[in-house]
């Protein structure tokens, strides 16, 4: 018994001889699928985590609040600050977020790392976190939020962009 093996070419299957045109078309379809359709199918509006500061005497309070039309079931971020200007006195989750399973690391000077999650979403409460600092030097400083992840009850996650935030030690400031 003689078996003949045949070598197949891409053009035999597709009937197309211009493989470059085919690759470009396929890449365009994948680009459209992975960029446009998820945007149209997503019911979540863009969410963000913003910081608000308030100075009272030699104390500065920085609050992190979620701006979202949807309820949050998980939050994670890294907040950095200048430890030569501000000394961290206390950092806590706020309101309904206190009942979340959470981990916070404040051991490194100038860095607060926070992750919190819950099986059910926090309804309506937007104030997530509060840190109280003592002013060590009367200089303006910058807090920076990075590695922000917001999780929603339906399993969707959003990754807002890193944001710098100026703290004016001569008054109140906010930003995000």
C-alpha positions in Angstrom: 0.0 0.0 0.0 1.4 3.3 -1.1 0.5 6.4 0.8 1.0 9.8 -0.7 1.4 12.7 1.6 0.3 16.0 0.3 1.7 19.3 1.5 -1.0 21.9 2.0 -0.6 25.6 1.4 -2.5 28.4 3.0 -3.7 29.5 -0.5 -5.2 26.0 -1.0 -7.5 26.4 2.0 -8.4 30.1 1.6 -8.2 30.4 -2.1 -6.3 33.6 -1.5 -2.8 34.1 -2.7 -2.0 37.3 -0.9 -1.4 36.2 2.7 -0.4 39.7 3.8 -3.8 41.1 2.9 -5.4 38.2 4.9 -3.3 38.9 8.0 -4.1 42.6 7.9 -7.8 41.8 7.7 -7.7 39.3 10.5 -5.7 41.7 12.7 -8.2 44.5 11.9 -11.1 42.2 13.0 -9.4 41.3 16.2 -8.5 44.9 16.9 -12.2 45.9 16.5 -13.4 43.0 18.6 -11.0 43.7 21.5 -11.3 47.4 21.6 -14.8 48.5 20.4 -17.1 45.7 21.5 -16.1 45.6 25.2 -16.6 49.4 25.3 -20.1 49.1 24.0 -21.0 46.0 26.1 -19.7 47.5 29.4 -22.4 48.8 31.6 -20.0 50.3 34.1 -19.2 54.0 33.9 -15.6 55.0 34.4 -14.8 55.1 38.0 -11.9 56.8 39.9 -10.4 57.1 43.3 -9.7 60.7 44.4 -8.0 62.3 47.3 -9.2 65.3 49.3 -7.0 66.9 52.0 -7.9 69.2 54.9 -5.4 71.0 57.1 -6.2 71.8 60.7 -3.3 73.3 62.8 -0.3 71.0 62.4 -2.5 68.1 61.2 -3.4 67.1 57.7 -6.2 64.6 56.9 -6.3 62.9 53.5 -9.4 61.1 52.5 -9.7 58.7 49.5 -13.2 58.6 47.9 -14.6 56.5 45.1 -16.3 58.4 42.2 -18.5 55.8 40.6 -22.1 55.3 39.6 -21.8 51.6 40.7 -21.3 50.0 44.1 -17.8 48.8 44.9 -16.9 45.3 46.2 -13.1 45.6 46.2 -10.6 48.4 46.3 -6.8 48.4 46.1 -4.2 51.1 45.8 -0.8 52.4 46.8 -0.6 55.9 48.2 2.9 57.6 48.4 3.7 60.8 50.2 6.9 62.7 51.2 7.8 61.3 54.7 10.1 64.3 55.3 7.1 66.6 55.1 4.3 64.4 56.6 4.4 61.9 59.4 1.7 59.3 59.3 -0.2 59.1 62.6 -3.2 57.0 61.7 -4.7 55.2 58.6 -8.1 53.5 58.5 -10.8 52.3 56.2 -13.9 54.4 56.5 -17.7 53.8 56.9 -19.0 50.6 55.3 -15.6 49.7 54.0 -14.5 48.9 57.6 -16.4 45.6 57.4 -14.5 44.5 54.3 -11.7 41.9 54.6 -8.7 44.1 54.3 -4.9 44.4 54.5 -3.0 47.6 55.0 0.7 48.1 55.2 2.1 51.3 56.6 5.5 50.1 57.6 7.5 51.7 54.8 7.9 55.5 55.4 6.1 57.4 52.7 4.0 54.5 51.5 0.5 53.2 52.3 -0.6 50.0 50.6 -4.2 49.0 50.9 -6.4 46.1 49.6 -10.0 45.4 50.7 -12.7 43.1 49.4 -16.2 42.0 50.3 -18.6 39.3 49.0 -21.2 42.0 48.7 -20.8 45.5 47.3 -20.7 48.6 49.6 -23.9 50.5 48.8 -23.8 54.3 48.5 -20.8 55.0 50.8 -18.0 56.6 48.7 -15.5 57.5 51.5 -13.1 54.6 51.5 -10.0 55.6 53.5 -8.7 58.3 55.8 -5.1 59.0 56.8 -4.1 61.6 59.4 -0.6 63.1 59.2 1.4 65.5 61.4 3.2 68.3 59.4 6.9 68.0 60.0 8.0 70.7 57.6 6.0 73.6 56.2 6.5 72.6 52.6 3.9 71.7 50.0 4.0 68.1 49.0 2.5 65.6 46.6 0.6 62.5 47.3 0.4 59.9 44.5 -2.1 57.2 44.0 -0.9 54.3 41.9 -1.8 50.6 41.2 -5.5 51.5 41.8 -7.9 48.6 41.2 -11.7 49.0 41.7 -13.8 45.8 41.7 -17.6 45.7 41.2 -20.3 43.3 42.3 -20.7 41.9 38.8 -17.0 40.9 38.7 -15.9 43.7 36.5 -12.7 45.5 37.4 -11.4 49.0 36.5 -7.8 50.3 36.7 -7.9 54.1 36.9 -4.8 55.9 35.9 -2.1 56.9 38.4 -2.8 60.4 39.8 -0.6 62.9 41.5 -2.2 65.2 44.1 -0.7 68.4 45.5 -1.2 69.1 49.2 -1.0 72.8 50.0 0.0 73.1 53.7 -1.3 76.6 53.6 -4.9 75.6 53.1 -7.3 73.0 51.7 -6.8 71.2 48.4 -8.4 68.4 46.4 -7.7 66.5 43.2 -7.4 63.1 41.7 
